[in-house]
Amino acid sequence: MILKYNNSIKIKLMDYANTDFEDKYFDLIYSQGSISVPNRKNILKEIKRILSDGGLISIGEIVSLKEPIAGFIKDIWERSGLEPIASSAIKQYYESKGFEIISEKDLSETLGDFYEKIRSAVLKAGKDEKEQDKKYFSRMKHESHTYLKLGGDKFIGFKSLIVRKSN
């Protein structure tokens, strides 16, 4: 977010599946939670189109840690519109789409702190705030409880990748 004040760097928020940028427009694309969705094939196709040859993508992606996925986890992902790739298959997935893996790091251990903060924020939120978006607060309360207390940590992971577009 600090980069938005640097005039030499152009930051744009967009729908990755449908952009209006020229081919090979970007040297670097940052994607946080944008590819863990059912539409990932179209999103990656568009990212590849607008990414320069040899360009990089920094990806943060929710992954599935364990197969088969428990029903209560599938429910959370469906409600959130997510369709995570298995952690063990993510490298092969990106390579099969024409990307070279530069770095892959499992950051699943950071999710505990993330969900604790979500849980705390939900508990601290005022009645008026909760009334404004009941559905969101209900979902966040359920998701954090599932992760922290019901064994969601055995199924929900997070990976960070840096991948290069192969020429």
C-alpha positions as CSV (number, residue, x, y, z in Angstrom):
1,M,0.0,0.0,0.0
2,I,3.0,2.3,0.5
3,L,3.9,2.0,-3.1
4,K,0.7,3.8,-4.2
5,Y,2.5,7.0,-3.3
6,N,5.4,6.3,-5.6
7,N,4.6,7.9,-8.9
8,S,7.1,5.7,-10.8
9,I,5.1,2.6,-9.9
10,K,1.6,2.1,-11.3
11,I,-0.7,0.1,-9.2
12,K,-4.1,-1.0,-10.5
13,L,-6.8,-3.1,-8.9
14,M,-8.6,-5.3,-11.5
15,D,-10.6,-8.4,-12.3
16,Y,-7.9,-10.7,-13.5
17,A,-10.2,-12.7,-15.7
18,N,-11.1,-9.7,-17.8
19,T,-8.5,-6.8,-18.2
20,D,-8.1,-4.2,-20.8
21,F,-4.3,-4.1,-20.7
22,E,-2.1,-4.6,-23.7
23,D,-0.2,-7.9,-24.2
24,K,3.0,-8.1,-22.1
25,Y,2.1,-4.9,-20.2
26,F,3.4,-5.8,-16.8
27,D,6.8,-7.1,-15.5
28,L,5.4,-8.0,-12.1
29,I,1.9,-8.9,-11.0
30,Y,0.9,-9.4,-7.3
31,S,-2.0,-11.8,-6.7
32,Q,-3.3,-12.3,-3.2
33,G,-6.1,-14.7,-3.0
34,S,-7.1,-14.2,-6.6
35,I,-6.3,-17.6,-8.1
36,S,-7.8,-20.0,-5.5
37,V,-11.1,-19.8,-7.4
38,P,-13.0,-22.0,-9.9
39,N,-12.2,-19.5,-12.6
40,R,-8.4,-19.8,-12.2
41,K,-7.8,-21.2,-15.7
42,N,-9.2,-18.0,-17.3
43,I,-7.4,-15.8,-14.7
44,L,-4.1,-17.4,-15.4
45,K,-4.6,-17.2,-19.1
46,E,-5.2,-13.4,-18.8
47,I,-2.3,-12.9,-16.4
48,K,-0.1,-14.8,-18.8
49,R,-1.3,-12.5,-21.7
50,I,-0.6,-9.3,-19.9
51,L,2.7,-10.4,-18.3
52,S,5.9,-9.7,-20.1
53,D,8.2,-12.5,-21.2
54,G,10.2,-13.5,-18.1
55,G,7.8,-11.5,-16.0
56,L,7.1,-12.5,-12.4
57,I,3.9,-13.2,-10.4
58,S,3.9,-13.0,-6.6
59,I,1.1,-15.3,-5.5
60,G,-0.5,-15.9,-2.1
61,E,-2.9,-18.8,-2.4
62,I,-5.1,-20.8,-0.1
63,V,-4.3,-24.5,-0.5
64,S,-5.8,-27.8,0.6
65,L,-3.5,-29.6,3.0
66,K,-5.2,-33.0,3.1
67,E,-7.3,-35.2,0.9
68,P,-10.1,-36.0,1.0
69,I,-11.3,-32.6,2.0
70,A,-13.7,-32.7,5.0
71,G,-17.3,-31.6,4.3
72,F,-17.2,-28.7,6.8
73,I,-14.2,-27.3,4.9
74,K,-15.8,-27.7,1.5
75,D,-18.7,-25.8,2.9
76,I,-16.5,-22.9,4.0
77,W,-14.8,-22.8,0.6
78,E,-18.0,-22.9,-1.3
79,R,-19.5,-20.0,0.7
80,S,-16.3,-18.0,0.0
81,G,-16.2,-18.9,-3.7
82,L,-12.9,-20.8,-3.3
83,E,-11.6,-23.9,-4.9
84,P,-8.1,-24.4,-3.6
85,I,-5.5,-26.6,-5.2
86,A,-3.9,-29.3,-3.1
87,S,-0.7,-28.1,-1.6
88,S,1.2,-31.1,-3.0
89,A,0.0,-30.3,-6.5
90,I,0.4,-26.5,-6.7
91,K,4.0,-26.5,-8.1
92,Q,3.0,-29.0,-10.9
93,Y,-0.1,-26.9,-11.7
94,Y,1.8,-23.7,-12.3
95,E,4.5,-25.5,-14.3
96,S,1.8,-27.1,-16.5
97,K,0.5,-23.6,-17.3
98,G,3.9,-22.4,-18.5
99,F,5.4,-20.9,-15.4
100,E,8.7,-21.6,-13.8
101,I,8.7,-21.8,-10.0
102,I,11.2,-19.4,-8.6
103,S,10.2,-19.7,-4.9
104,E,7.6,-21.7,-3.0
105,K,7.0,-21.3,0.7
106,D,4.5,-22.9,2.9
107,L,3.1,-20.2,5.2
108,S,0.3,-22.3,6.7
109,E,1.6,-21.7,10.2
110,T,0.7,-18.0,9.8
111,L,-3.0,-18.8,9.5
112,G,-3.4,-19.4,13.2
113,D,-2.5,-15.8,13.9
114,F,-4.7,-14.6,11.0
115,Y,-7.7,-16.4,12.3
116,E,-7.1,-15.3,15.9
117,K,-7.1,-11.7,14.7
118,I,-10.3,-12.3,12.7
119,R,-11.9,-13.9,15.8
120,S,-10.8,-10.9,17.9
121,A,-12.0,-8.4,15.4
122,V,-15.4,-10.1,15.2
123,L,-15.7,-10.1,19.0
124,K,-14.7,-6.5,19.3
125,A,-17.0,-5.2,16.5
126,G,-19.9,-3.2,17.7
127,K,-23.5,-4.1,17.4
128,D,-24.1,-1.5,14.7
129,E,-21.2,-2.7,12.7
130,K,-22.3,-6.3,12.9
131,E,-25.9,-5.3,11.9
132,Q,-24.6,-3.6,8.7
133,D,-23.1,-6.8,7.4
134,K,-24.5,-9.7,9.3
135,K,-23.6,-12.2,6.6
136,Y,-19.9,-11.2,6.6
137,F,-19.5,-11.3,10.4
138,S,-21.3,-14.6,10.6
139,R,-19.0,-16.1,7.9
140,M,-15.9,-14.8,9.6
141,K,-17.0,-16.0,13.0
142,H,-17.7,-19.4,11.6
143,E,-14.6,-19.7,9.6
144,S,-12.3,-18.6,12.4
145,H,-14.0,-21.0,14.8
146,T,-13.7,-23.8,12.3
147,Y,-10.0,-23.2,11.8
148,L,-9.1,-22.6,15.5
149,K,-11.4,-25.0,17.3
150,L,-12.8,-27.6,14.9
151,G,-9.6,-28.9,13.2
152,G,-9.7,-26.7,10.1
153,D,-6.0,-26.2,10.5
154,K,-5.5,-29.8,9.3
155,F,-7.1,-28.9,5.9
156,I,-6.6,-25.2,5.2
157,G,-3.1,-24.0,4.2
158,F,-1.5,-21.0,2.6
159,K,1.4,-21.0,0.1
160,S,3.4,-18.1,-1.3
161,L,4.9,-18.5,-4.7
162,I,7.0,-16.5,-7.0
163,V,6.7,-17.8,-10.6
164,R,8.2,-16.6,-13.8
165,K,6.4,-16.7,-17.2
166,S,8.3,-19.1,-19.4
167,N,9.0,-17.8,-22.9
